[in-house]
């Protein structure tokens, strides 16, 4: 079985191209910065940069909704290959072929982290006084006001 699940941040906006021929197919390439679970000695975080490629509707989704710094979860399979470069050297490749991709955090958190892909904590700016009160927290879950427990249908 060949199955991969990754969670990370895009290092840059996806590179979108279209195949030639009668039925042009979208191809999106992007790199995910995936933090390793364990740290090295000295608390240095180790990050792997993993190339991903999506085809068809998945590529169109990436073109429309994914951008640098956004945190996503990718499910797919590893595919290896090789080609000969202009200097005659054989180059080996390893990519994750995307089967499914989804957002791993709320849009507001993602927009606040758009400038970089580094892991760790992120801050969200305070709302302006004219902004309506937020119904969701930074983790994307809805805030439930105090004293409303008796109205919830699943107690």
Secondary structure as UniProt FT lines:
FT   STRAND          4..10
FT   STRAND          15..18
FT   STRAND          26..35
FT   TURN            41..42
FT   STRAND          47..55
FT   HELIX           57..65
FT   TURN            68..69
FT   STRAND          71..84
FT   TURN            86..87
FT   STRAND          90..103
FT   HELIX           107..112
FT   TURN            113..115
FT   TURN            129..130
FT   TURN            138..139
FT   TURN            146..147
FT   HELIX           149..151
FT   TURN            153..154
//
